[in-house]
């Protein structure tokens, strides 16, 4: 039995397979020899079932756009069944995955690669597995960039084109560390909140920072910011978190976490000019 351990956001993930396991480049720095009990175990099987759906399966969620499906989720008894579609070959099934009712054990079916290895975390299943790690923990995944200036960790989030990557580059140019500029896991550990990077398509070491402020950003003719509180702050941050809200449990879990987060971590609406003046503006106007 082949075994590989990876740690993402201090979550321990154990992959088990009869065949050799292959991971995309971005996961390689997250491999370690962590011997603690796994938060989630992934059993990898070779070959996709010829009949991936059962007659009793019920569609509960589907991620798609006008041109293609990304993945579908079915209720299969006490389990969830995920149908993952190949993003280059329309309507072609890339993987089938089963998740147990405790959200702790996955069984992933994949066709072997040309060299006979299995790639169980191939996109988009890898981020999906990360999301389901957070739903049973005090954590969320958010589409955002995150920087650490040596004292504070800040998250910048917004709609596509709002300037997340631009903000990362501006803070990096001022000598600060980029934690990640696309997908961040926020975890509560004790009374503190931390932000972690996640594996990307490129090679980057695991990183972590305290979380001290969240900014909802947009381009603006001048730098301006205002603090948000209460339900406004929660709903605005929620809009950028990864969600599969087809059960009341998921909705309640995320709302409780974000309500507590926004009560402890300041949330700001930020309009910014895309130049280095924004760095000094933020540090001077945070309260």
C-alpha positions as CSV (number, residue, x, y, z in Angstrom):
1,X,0.0,0.0,0.0
2,X,1.4,3.4,-1.0
3,X,0.9,6.2,1.5
4,X,1.5,9.9,1.1
5,X,0.9,12.5,3.9
6,X,0.3,16.2,3.1
7,X,-0.5,19.1,5.5
8,X,-2.6,22.0,4.4
9,X,-3.5,24.8,6.8
10,X,-2.4,22.4,9.7
11,X,-4.9,19.8,8.4
12,X,-3.3,16.4,8.1
13,X,-4.3,14.5,4.9
14,X,-3.4,10.9,4.3
15,X,-3.6,9.4,0.8
16,X,-3.6,5.6,0.4
17,X,-3.4,3.6,-2.8
18,X,-2.4,0.2,-4.2
19,X,-0.9,2.1,-7.2
20,X,1.8,4.8,-7.1
21,X,0.4,8.3,-6.3
22,X,1.2,11.3,-8.4
23,X,0.6,14.9,-7.1
24,X,0.6,18.1,-9.1
25,X,3.6,20.4,-8.6
26,X,1.8,22.7,-6.2
27,X,1.2,20.0,-3.7
28,X,4.8,18.7,-3.5
29,X,6.0,21.3,-0.8
30,X,3.1,20.2,1.4
31,X,4.2,16.6,1.6
32,X,5.6,15.6,5.0
33,X,6.1,12.7,7.4
34,X,3.3,13.8,9.7
35,X,2.5,10.8,11.9
36,X,-0.4,12.3,13.8
37,X,-4.0,11.0,13.1
38,X,-5.2,12.2,9.8
39,X,-8.0,14.8,9.7
40,X,-9.1,13.1,6.4
41,X,-8.1,9.9,4.6
42,X,-8.3,9.6,0.9
43,X,-8.5,6.0,-0.5
44,X,-7.4,6.1,-4.2
45,X,-8.7,3.4,-6.6
46,X,-7.7,2.8,-10.2
47,X,-10.5,3.0,-12.8
48,X,-13.7,5.0,-13.0
49,X,-16.9,2.9,-12.4
50,X,-18.8,2.2,-15.7
51,X,-22.0,3.2,-13.9
52,X,-21.1,6.1,-11.6
53,X,-24.7,6.9,-10.7
54,X,-27.0,4.7,-8.6
55,X,-30.8,4.7,-9.2
56,X,-31.3,6.1,-5.7
57,X,-28.8,9.0,-6.1
58,X,-30.3,12.5,-5.7
59,X,-28.6,15.5,-7.3
60,X,-28.1,18.1,-4.6
61,X,-25.6,20.6,-6.1
62,X,-24.0,21.3,-9.5
63,X,-21.2,23.7,-10.4
64,X,-21.4,24.8,-14.0
65,X,-21.5,27.7,-16.4
66,X,-23.2,28.3,-19.7
67,X,-20.8,26.0,-21.6
68,X,-19.7,23.2,-19.2
69,X,-20.2,21.4,-16.0
70,X,-17.4,21.4,-13.4
71,X,-18.7,18.9,-10.9
72,X,-22.0,17.4,-9.7
73,X,-22.8,16.3,-6.1
74,X,-25.4,13.5,-5.4
75,X,-26.8,12.2,-2.2
76,X,-26.1,8.4,-2.2
77,X,-27.5,6.9,1.0
78,X,-25.5,8.4,3.9
79,X,-22.7,9.4,1.5
80,X,-22.0,12.1,-1.0
81,X,-21.1,11.1,-4.5
82,X,-19.0,13.6,-6.6
83,X,-18.8,13.4,-10.4
84,X,-15.8,15.5,-11.5
85,X,-15.7,16.5,-15.2
86,X,-12.7,17.0,-17.3
87,X,-12.3,20.7,-18.0
88,X,-10.8,20.2,-21.5
89,X,-13.2,17.5,-22.7
90,X,-16.8,18.6,-22.2
91,X,-19.0,16.1,-20.3
92,X,-16.2,13.6,-19.9
93,X,-16.0,12.2,-16.4
94,X,-12.5,12.8,-14.9
95,X,-13.1,11.3,-11.5
96,X,-15.8,9.8,-9.2
97,X,-15.4,10.4,-5.4
98,X,-17.4,9.2,-2.4
99,X,-17.4,11.1,0.9
100,X,-18.6,9.5,4.1
101,X,-21.1,11.2,6.4
102,X,-18.4,12.3,8.9
103,X,-16.6,14.2,6.1
104,X,-13.4,12.3,7.1
105,X,-13.0,9.6,4.5
106,X,-12.9,9.8,0.7
107,X,-12.8,7.1,-1.9
108,X,-11.5,8.5,-5.2
109,X,-11.8,6.6,-8.5
110,X,-9.4,7.8,-11.2
111,X,-8.1,6.4,-14.5
112,X,-4.4,5.9,-14.2
113,X,-2.0,8.3,-15.9
114,X,0.2,7.2,-18.8
115,X,2.9,6.1,-16.3
116,X,0.4,4.0,-14.3
117,X,0.2,6.5,-11.4
118,X,-3.0,7.9,-9.9
119,X,-3.6,11.7,-9.5
120,X,-6.3,11.8,-6.9
121,X,-6.1,15.6,-6.3
122,X,-6.3,16.7,-9.9
123,X,-8.2,20.0,-10.2
124,X,-11.0,20.7,-9.3
125,X,-11.2,17.8,-6.8
126,X,-8.2,19.0,-4.7
127,X,-9.9,22.3,-3.7
128,X,-13.2,20.5,-3.2
129,X,-11.6,18.2,-0.7
130,X,-10.1,21.2,1.1
131,X,-13.5,22.8,1.3
132,X,-15.1,19.8,2.9
133,X,-12.2,19.8,5.4
134,X,-13.4,23.3,6.5
135,X,-17.1,22.5,6.8
136,X,-16.5,20.2,9.9
137,X,-13.9,22.6,11.4
138,X,-13.7,26.3,12.5
139,X,-12.5,27.3,9.1
140,X,-13.5,28.7,5.7
141,X,-11.9,28.9,2.3
142,X,-12.0,32.4,0.7
143,X,-11.0,33.6,-2.8
144,X,-8.5,36.3,-1.8
145,X,-5.0,37.5,-1.7
146,X,-3.1,37.7,1.6
147,X,0.0,39.5,2.7
148,X,2.1,39.7,5.9
149,X,4.0,42.9,6.6
150,X,6.0,41.5,9.5
151,X,3.4,42.5,12.1
152,X,0.0,42.1,10.6
153,X,-1.7,39.7,8.2
154,X,-4.3,41.2,5.8
155,X,-6.7,39.6,3.4
156,X,-7.9,41.4,0.2
157,X,-10.9,40.0,-1.5
158,X,-13.4,41.1,-4.2
159,X,-14.9,40.1,-7.5
160,X,-12.8,39.0,-10.4
161,X,-10.8,42.1,-11.7
162,X,-11.2,43.9,-8.4
163,X,-7.4,44.0,-7.9
164,X,-6.5,41.0,-5.6
165,X,-3.3,40.2,-7.5
166,X,-2.5,43.9,-8.0
167,X,-2.7,44.4,-4.3
168,X,-0.3,41.5,-3.6
169,X,2.2,42.9,-6.1
170,X,2.0,46.4,-4.5
171,X,2.6,45.1,-1.0
172,X,5.4,42.8,-2.3
173,X,7.1,45.8,-4.0
174,X,7.1,47.5,-0.6
175,X,9.0,44.6,0.9
176,X,6.1,42.5,2.4
177,X,5.4,38.8,2.1
178,X,2.7,37.4,-0.2
179,X,1.0,34.4,1.6
180,X,-1.1,33.6,-1.5
181,X,-3.0,35.6,-4.1
182,X,-5.9,33.4,-4.9
183,X,-7.2,30.9,-2.4
184,X,-6.8,31.2,1.4
185,X,-7.9,29.1,4.3
186,X,-8.9,31.0,7.5
187,X,-8.8,28.9,10.7
188,X,-9.7,29.7,14.3
189,X,-7.2,28.2,16.7
190,X,-8.1,29.0,20.3
191,X,-9.0,32.7,20.4
192,X,-6.9,33.6,17.3
193,X,-7.5,33.6,13.6
194,X,-4.9,32.6,11.1
195,X,-4.7,32.6,7.3
196,X,-2.9,29.9,5.3
197,X,-2.0,29.4,1.7
198,X,-3.1,26.4,-0.3
199,X,-1.5,24.4,-3.1
200,X,-1.6,26.2,-6.4
201,X,-0.6,25.3,-10.0
202,X,2.9,26.6,-9.2
203,X,5.4,25.5,-6.5
204,X,5.2,27.5,-3.3
205,X,6.1,26.5,0.3
206,X,3.4,26.4,3.0
207,X,2.8,29.7,4.6
208,X,0.8,31.1,7.6
209,X,0.1,34.4,9.2
210,X,-2.1,35.9,11.9
211,X,-5.2,37.4,10.4
212,X,-5.6,41.0,11.5
213,X,-7.9,42.7,8.9
214,X,-10.1,41.8,5.9
215,X,-10.5,44.2,3.0
216,X,-13.3,44.1,0.4
217,X,-11.6,45.9,-2.5
218,X,-12.4,47.7,-5.7
219,X,-10.6,50.1,-8.0
220,X,-11.2,53.8,-7.3
221,X,-10.0,57.2,-8.5
222,X,-8.8,57.8,-4.9
223,X,-7.9,55.8,-1.9
224,X,-10.9,55.5,0.5
225,X,-12.0,53.0,3.2
226,X,-14.8,52.5,5.7
227,X,-15.3,49.9,8.4
228,X,-18.2,47.4,8.1
229,X,-19.8,45.7,11.0
230,X,-22.6,43.3,11.8
231,X,-24.6,41.5,9.2
232,X,-23.3,43.8,6.5
233,X,-19.7,42.7,7.1
234,X,-20.7,39.0,7.4
235,X,-22.7,39.0,4.2
236,X,-20.0,40.8,2.2
237,X,-17.3,38.4,3.3
238,X,-19.6,35.4,2.8
239,X,-19.9,36.3,-0.9
240,X,-16.3,35.4,-1.5
241,X,-16.1,32.2,0.5
242,X,-16.3,28.8,-1.3
243,X,-19.8,27.4,-0.6
244,X,-21.8,24.3,-1.4
245,X,-24.8,25.4,0.6
246,X,-27.3,22.6,-0.1
247,X,-27.9,21.7,3.5
248,X,-28.9,23.8,6.6
249,X,-25.8,22.4,8.4
250,X,-23.4,23.9,5.9
251,X,-25.2,27.3,5.9
252,X,-25.4,27.5,9.7
253,X,-21.8,26.3,10.2
254,X,-20.4,29.0,7.9
255,X,-22.6,31.8,9.2
256,X,-21.6,31.1,12.8
257,X,-17.9,31.0,11.9
258,X,-18.1,34.3,9.9
259,X,-20.2,36.0,12.5
260,X,-17.6,35.3,15.1
261,X,-14.8,36.2,12.7
262,X,-16.3,39.6,11.8
263,X,-16.9,40.4,15.4
264,X,-13.2,39.9,16.2
265,X,-11.4,40.8,13.0
266,X,-12.0,44.3,11.4
267,X,-13.6,44.3,8.0
268,X,-13.2,47.3,5.7
269,X,-14.6,48.3,2.3
270,X,-11.6,49.7,0.4
271,X,-11.5,51.6,-2.9
272,X,-7.9,52.0,-4.0
273,X,-5.6,53.6,-6.6
274,X,-3.4,50.8,-8.0
275,X,0.0,52.3,-6.9
276,X,2.2,52.0,-3.8
277,X,0.4,54.9,-2.0
278,X,-2.2,52.3,-0.9
279,X,0.2,50.6,1.4
280,X,0.9,53.7,3.5
281,X,-2.8,54.7,3.3
282,X,-4.0,51.5,4.8
283,X,-1.4,51.4,7.6
284,X,-2.2,55.0,8.5
285,X,-6.0,54.6,8.5
286,X,-6.6,51.2,10.2
287,X,-8.3,51.5,13.5
